[in-house]
Amino acid sequence: MAKTNKPRLNFTLDEESKDFIEEWARQERRSVANLLEGIVLEAVSRKKQVNGSGHS
């Protein structure tokens, strides 16, 4: 695994959702971290489009 200077976030999740995400990542041949990064970045992009690019 390559080292990164990106900040890290931790969160908790129910077991069923965790299992679903792990299977989703496996099907796409991605790491869970990579899959979640993509999901979060897409959500942030959508939110910025709705609210403008400023912080709230």
C-alpha positions as semicolon CSV with decimal commas, in nm:
position;residue;x (nm);y (nm);z (nm)
1;M;0,000;0,000;0,000
2;A;0,138;0,340;-0,099
3;K;0,185;0,605;0,166
4;T;-0,024;0,918;0,133
5;N;-0,024;1,262;0,288
6;K;-0,403;1,280;0,270
7;P;-0,580;1,345;0,600
8;R;-0,753;1,044;0,754
9;L;-1,109;1,020;0,885
10;N;-1,259;0,753;1,106
11;F;-1,626;0,671;1,146
12;T;-1,849;0,390;1,266
13;L;-2,097;0,194;1,060
14;D;-2,342;-0,088;1,121
15;E;-2,221;-0,440;1,032
16;E;-2,468;-0,492;0,747
17;S;-2,359;-0,172;0,569
18;K;-1,992;-0,255;0,626
19;D;-2,041;-0,598;0,469
20;F;-2,227;-0,444;0,174
21;I;-1,949;-0,189;0,113
22;E;-1,680;-0,458;0,135
23;E;-1,862;-0,669;-0,124
24;W;-1,917;-0,364;-0,348
25;A;-1,546;-0,282;-0,333
26;R;-1,454;-0,645;-0,405
27;Q;-1,682;-0,652;-0,710
28;E;-1,516;-0,337;-0,845
29;R;-1,167;-0,466;-0,755
30;R;-1,109;-0,160;-0,536
31;S;-1,011;-0,113;-0,176
32;V;-1,283;-0,010;0,064
33;A;-1,094;0,314;0,129
34;N;-1,076;0,390;-0,244
35;L;-1,445;0,315;-0,295
36;L;-1,547;0,533;0,000
37;E;-1,320;0,816;-0,114
38;G;-1,496;0,814;-0,450
39;I;-1,842;0,809;-0,290
40;V;-1,755;1,096;-0,056
41;L;-1,592;1,308;-0,328
42;E;-1,899;1,263;-0,549
43;A;-2,131;1,364;-0,262
44;V;-1,916;1,670;-0,186
45;S;-1,920;1,772;-0,552
46;R;-2,300;1,744;-0,565
47;K;-2,340;1,942;-0,243
48;K;-2,112;2,217;-0,375
49;Q;-2,322;2,241;-0,690
50;V;-2,638;2,284;-0,483
51;N;-2,491;2,526;-0,227
52;G;-2,222;2,695;-0,432
53;S;-1,854;2,632;-0,367
54;G;-1,835;2,822;-0,035
55;H;-1,816;2,658;0,305
56;S;-2,121;2,657;0,528
